[in-house]
Amino acid sequence: MDSKQYIDLEDRYGAHNYHPLDVVISKARGIWVWDVENRKYLDFLSSYSAVNQGHCHPRLIKTVRSQVQRLTLTSRAFRNDQWPLLASELCEMTGYDMVLPMNSGAEAVETAVKTARKWAYRIKKVPHDEAEIIVCANNFHGRTVTIISFSTECLYREDFGPFTPGFVIIPYGDLASLEAAINPRTAALLIEPIQAEAGILLPPAGFLKEAAGLCRRNNVLFIADEIQTGLGRTGRFFDCEYEGVRPDLVVVGKSLGGGFYPVSAVLGGKETLGLFNPGEHGSTFGGNPLACAVAREALRIIRDENMVENAAEQGAWFLEQLKKIRSRHIKEVRGRGLLIGVELKPEAGGARRFCVALKEAGLLCKETHDNVIRFAPPLTIRRKDLNWALKRIKSVFRTLA
């Protein structure tokens, strides 16, 4: 079958809940992917940062092959020999006391929300069913009904109500609004250190540190959603480290599974995650031995191959080079590490046509919020490959000028 046949088949039988570029990928290795016609592309999206380690990493292939032949699932009704090791290694790596495993990022965010509410009622003594969680406008934390209840994106909410109460929305990066929103019922602030889906939006310098201090003084939990920014993507293991912030809860996912398996988790202290009792929360697949074996190796690869350091070094260089591009279409280039957005002016005609042109040039990336091109290659990428990409990006901007 050729690409058109696959696309026609998907459009006929698949629900149309995505708008992908028309490239049908059939194999991948490292930073490169190939379509069914064997055309080669540089992956500049990393499956929304789920493939930080690169595609089909040989160590992860070996791990999966070994584990699937031994044990894949027990449910949490019984113990397995991989979950305790992942829990201990993840806590030792991050300095947190406890970890609660889930599968998708949305499930982990839901877990953080439930944790914050339970903490509010048991520890802070907020009256039952009155706890509030502060979130930021333009957030993206997932697509469950509870999570879209505090989204400000109309597309995510329309026709999906009624919505879950208990959330207060403030402008992103606005310390005065945060201070005004905090009250005795406030359980937590849930925030992305960088709003990736919103267009790679960074808060003002110092905001995260000041916000964390404000939360601490008011007995409010600081929850960082590091699903996209964490595990090295921005040049630190967690992006919050740039401002010396240690959240009460950290949500991780995506590249925790190395692009092989959905794995997510919430990291925290005994004063928060230690509140759960048997039966109050869980997941059949959360903490399964295959997921845990993959996550353990995925974390070791990030460490052993210095991916955090590489993201910092290569990202700083690439950001600088992108800012040198002179085009009447570019409004702003921003980002940190290897999470970079190129915002286009409204008159540029939208970012999608640039992404289509980049695809034709052999570079796969994706638009977000209509006018922003997101660049997020695997953290294994080297300078020569970034140079290869840069030449094509410059060429496309010249062609579409």
C-alpha positions in Angstrom: 0.0 0.0 0.0 1.1 3.6 -0.7 0.7 6.7 1.5 -2.6 7.7 -0.1 -4.2 4.3 0.5 -3.2 4.4 4.1 -4.5 8.0 4.5 -7.8 7.1 2.8 -8.2 4.1 5.0 -7.6 6.1 8.2 -10.0 8.9 7.1 -12.7 6.3 6.3 -12.5 4.2 9.5 -10.7 6.4 12.1 -12.4 9.0 14.2 -11.2 12.4 12.9 -9.9 13.7 16.3 -6.5 14.7 14.9 -5.3 16.7 11.9 -1.9 15.1 11.1 0.4 16.0 8.3 0.0 13.6 5.4 3.1 11.5 6.0 2.7 7.8 6.8 5.7 6.6 8.8 6.6 3.0 8.7 10.0 2.8 10.5 12.3 4.9 12.6 15.7 4.9 14.2 17.2 7.6 16.4 16.3 11.0 15.1 15.2 9.7 11.6 11.9 8.3 10.3 10.9 6.8 7.0 7.6 6.7 5.3 6.0 3.8 3.4 7.7 5.0 0.2 11.0 4.9 2.1 11.4 8.7 2.0 13.6 9.8 5.0 12.7 12.6 7.4 14.3 14.2 10.5 11.8 14.0 13.4 11.6 17.5 14.9 8.7 16.8 17.2 9.7 13.7 19.1 6.1 12.6 19.5 5.4 15.7 21.6 8.6 15.0 23.6 7.7 11.3 24.3 10.8 10.2 22.3 13.5 12.1 24.0 15.8 9.1 23.8 15.3 8.8 20.0 13.2 6.2 18.2 13.8 2.5 18.8 16.7 2.9 21.1 18.7 -0.4 21.1 18.9 -0.6 24.9 15.1 -0.2 25.1 14.5 -2.8 22.4 16.7 -5.2 24.4 14.8 -4.4 27.6 11.4 -4.9 26.1 12.4 -8.2 24.5 13.7 -9.5 27.8 10.7 -8.3 29.9 7.9 -9.5 27.6 9.3 -13.0 27.7 9.2 -13.0 31.5 6.2 -10.9 32.7 4.1 -8.1 31.4 1.1 -7.6 33.7 0.1 -8.6 37.2 -2.2 -5.7 38.1 -1.7 -4.2 41.5 -3.6 -7.0 43.1 -0.2 -8.7 43.4 3.4 -7.4 43.6 6.0 -7.6 40.9 9.7 -7.3 40.8 10.0 -4.2 38.6 7.8 -1.6 40.3 9.7 -1.5 43.6 12.9 -0.9 41.6 11.5 1.9 39.5 10.0 3.6 42.6 13.3 3.5 44.5 15.4 4.6 41.5 13.1 7.4 40.5 12.9 8.7 44.1 16.7 8.5 44.5 17.2 10.3 41.2 14.8 13.1 42.1 15.0 13.3 45.9 11.3 12.7 46.4 9.9 10.4 49.1 7.2 8.6 47.1 5.9 8.0 43.6 2.5 6.9 42.4 2.5 5.2 38.9 -0.1 5.7 36.2 -0.1 5.3 32.4 -1.0 8.5 30.5 -0.1 12.0 31.3 -3.8 12.9 31.8 -4.1 10.1 34.3 -1.2 11.5 36.3 -2.6 15.0 36.3 -5.9 13.6 37.5 -3.9 11.8 40.3 -2.2 15.1 41.2 -5.7 16.8 41.4 -7.0 14.0 43.6 -3.9 14.2 45.8 -4.2 17.9 46.3 -7.9 17.7 47.2 -7.3 14.9 49.7 -4.4 16.8 51.3 -6.7 19.9 51.5 -9.3 18.0 53.4 -7.1 15.9 55.6 -4.2 18.2 56.3 -5.3 21.8 55.6 -8.8 21.1 57.0 -10.6 22.8 54.1 -14.4 22.0 54.4 -15.3 19.0 52.3 -16.1 19.5 48.7 -14.9 23.2 48.8 -11.3 22.8 47.8 -10.1 25.0 45.0 -7.1 24.5 42.7 -5.6 27.4 40.8 -4.6 26.9 37.2 -3.4 29.2 34.4 -5.1 30.4 31.2 -4.0 28.7 28.0 -3.0 25.6 30.0 -2.9 22.1 28.6 -2.9 19.3 31.1 -4.8 16.6 29.2 -8.2 15.9 27.7 -10.3 14.2 30.4 -13.6 15.9 31.4 -12.1 17.1 34.7 -9.0 18.5 33.0 -10.9 20.3 30.2 -13.1 21.8 32.9 -10.2 24.1 33.6 -9.1 24.7 30.0 -9.5 28.1 28.4 -9.4 26.6 24.9 -13.0 26.6 23.5 -12.2 23.7 21.1 -11.4 21.4 24.0 -14.6 22.2 25.8 -17.4 22.7 23.3 -20.1 20.0 23.5 -18.3 18.2 26.4 -20.0 19.8 29.4 -21.2 19.8 32.2 -17.8 20.5 33.7 -16.1 19.7 37.0 -16.1 22.6 39.5 -13.4 23.6 41.9 -10.9 25.4 39.7 -9.9 29.0 39.5 -8.2 30.3 36.4 -5.6 33.1 36.4 -3.4 34.7 33.7 -0.2 32.7 33.2 2.8 34.3 34.9 0.8 36.9 36.8 1.9 36.9 40.4 -0.6 39.6 41.5 -3.5 37.5 40.1 -2.2 34.4 41.9 -2.0 36.2 45.2 -5.5 37.6 44.8 -6.9 34.1 43.9 -5.5 32.4 47.0 -7.9 32.0 49.9 -8.5 29.6 52.8 -10.0 27.0 50.4 -7.1 27.0 48.0 -5.5 23.5 47.9 -2.9 24.0 45.1 -1.5 25.8 42.2 -1.1 23.5 39.1 1.2 24.9 36.5 3.4 24.1 33.5 6.9 25.7 33.8 6.6 26.3 30.1 3.2 26.2 28.3 4.2 23.9 25.3 0.8 23.4 23.7 -0.1 27.1 24.0 2.9 27.9 21.8 6.0 27.5 23.9 5.1 30.3 26.4 7.6 31.1 29.1 6.5 32.9 32.3 8.4 36.1 33.3 11.8 35.4 34.8 11.5 34.7 38.6 7.8 34.0 38.4 8.0 30.3 39.3 10.2 31.0 42.3 8.0 33.8 43.6 4.9 31.7 43.0 6.3 28.8 44.9 7.2 31.1 47.8 3.7 32.5 47.8 2.2 29.0 47.9 4.5 28.0 50.7 3.6 31.1 52.8 -0.1 30.4 52.3 0.0 26.6 52.9 -0.8 25.9 49.2 0.7 23.0 47.3 2.8 23.9 44.3 2.3 21.2 41.5 4.4 21.3 38.4 3.2 19.5 35.3 6.6 18.5 33.8 5.1 15.9 31.4 6.6 17.8 28.4 9.3 19.9 30.0 10.7 17.3 32.3 13.3 14.5 31.9 15.8 16.8 30.2 13.8 18.4 27.4 14.7 22.0 28.4 18.3 21.4 29.5 17.6 20.5 33.1 16.1 17.3 34.5 13.1 19.3 35.5 12.5 22.8 34.1 11.7 24.1 37.6 15.3 23.7 38.5 16.1 26.8 36.5 14.6 28.9 39.3 15.6 26.6 42.2 12.0 25.6 42.7 11.2 22.2 44.3 7.5 21.5 43.8 5.4 19.6 46.3 4.2 17.4 43.5 5.7 16.8 40.1 3.8 15.1 37.2 6.0 13.2 34.7 5.2 11.1 31.6 5.9 11.0 27.9 9.6 10.1 27.6 9.4 8.2 30.9 8.3 5.4 28.6 11.0 6.0 26.0 8.6 6.0 23.2 7.9 2.3 23.8 5.1 2.2 26.3 2.8 4.7 28.1 4.2 5.4 31.6 3.5 8.3 33.8 3.8 9.1 37.5 3.4 11.7 40.3 6.3 12.4 42.6 5.9 13.8 46.0 6.4 13.6 49.7 4.9 11.4 52.4 2.7 14.3 53.5 0.9 14.2 50.2 1.2 10.8 48.4 1.3 9.1 51.8 -2.3 10.0 52.4 -3.6 7.4 50.0 -5.1 4.2 51.5 -5.7 0.9 49.6 -8.7 1.2 47.2 -8.8 5.0 47.0 -7.0 5.3 43.7 -5.3 3.1 41.2 -5.0 1.7 37.7 -4.9 -1.9 36.4 -1.9 -1.1 34.2 -0.2 1.5 36.4 3.1 0.2 37.7 3.0 -2.9 35.5 6.3 -4.8 35.2 6.7 -4.1 31.4 6.1 -0.3 31.9 8.5 -0.2 34.9 11.3 -2.1 33.1 11.0 0.3 30.2 11.0 3.4 32.5 14.0 2.2 34.4 16.0 1.8 31.3 14.7 5.1 29.8 15.9 7.0 32.8 19.3 5.3 32.7 19.7 6.2 29.0 18.9 9.9 29.8 21.7 9.8 32.4 24.3 7.6 30.7 24.1 9.5 27.4 24.2 13.0 28.9 20.9 14.0 27.2 20.1 16.7 29.7 23.5 18.4 29.0 23.1 17.9 25.3 19.7 19.5 25.3 21.1 22.6 27.1 24.1 22.9 24.8 22.5 22.2 21.5 19.3 24.0 22.4 21.0 27.2 23.3 22.9 27.2 20.0 19.9 26.4 17.9 17.7 29.0 19.5 20.4 31.6 18.8 20.6 30.5 15.1 16.8 30.7 14.7 16.7 34.2 16.1 19.1 35.2 13.4 16.7 34.3 10.6 15.4 37.4 8.9 11.8 36.9 7.7 8.8 39.3 7.5 6.7 36.3 8.7 8.5 35.7 12.0 7.1 37.5 15.1 9.2 35.9 17.8 11.5 32.9 18.5 11.4 31.6 22.0 12.1 28.5 24.1 14.6 26.8 26.3 16.7 23.7 25.7 15.3 21.7 22.8 11.7 23.0 23.2 11.5 26.0 20.8 8.6 27.8 19.2 8.7 30.1 16.2 5.7 32.4 16.3 4.5 33.8 13.0 2.7 37.0 12.3 -1.1 36.6 11.6 -0.5 37.7 8.0 1.9 34.8 7.4 -1.1 32.6 6.6 -0.8 30.2 9.5 2.0 27.8 10.7 0.6 24.7 9.0 1.6 25.7 5.5 5.2 26.1 6.8 5.1 22.7 8.4 3.8 21.2 5.1 6.7 22.9 3.3 9.2 21.7 5.9 7.8 18.1 5.5 8.5 18.3 1.8 12.0 19.4 2.6 12.5 16.4 4.9 11.8 18.0 8.3 8.8 16.9 10.4 7.4 19.4 12.9 3.9 20.5 13.8 2.0 23.7 14.2 0.4 24.6 17.6 -2.3 27.3 18.2 -2.4 28.2 14.5 0.6 30.6 14.3 3.4 28.8 16.1 5.8 26.1 14.7 7.1 23.9 17.4 10.7 22.5 17.2 11.4 19.6 19.6 13.9 17.0 18.2 15.1 14.0 20.2 17.6 14.9 22.9 20.2 12.7 21.1 20.5 15.2 18.2 23.9 16.6 17.3 25.1 19.9 15.9 25.5 18.6 12.4 21.9 17.5 12.3 20.7 20.8 13.7 22.7 22.5 10.9 21.0 20.2 8.4 17.6 21.2 9.8 18.5 24.9 10.0 19.4 25.0 6.2 15.9 23.7 5.4 14.2 26.0 7.8 15.9 29.0 6.2 15.1 27.7 2.7 11.4 27.3 3.5 11.2 30.8 5.0 12.8 32.2 1.9 10.5 30.2 -0.4 7.3 31.2 1.4 8.4 34.9 1.7 
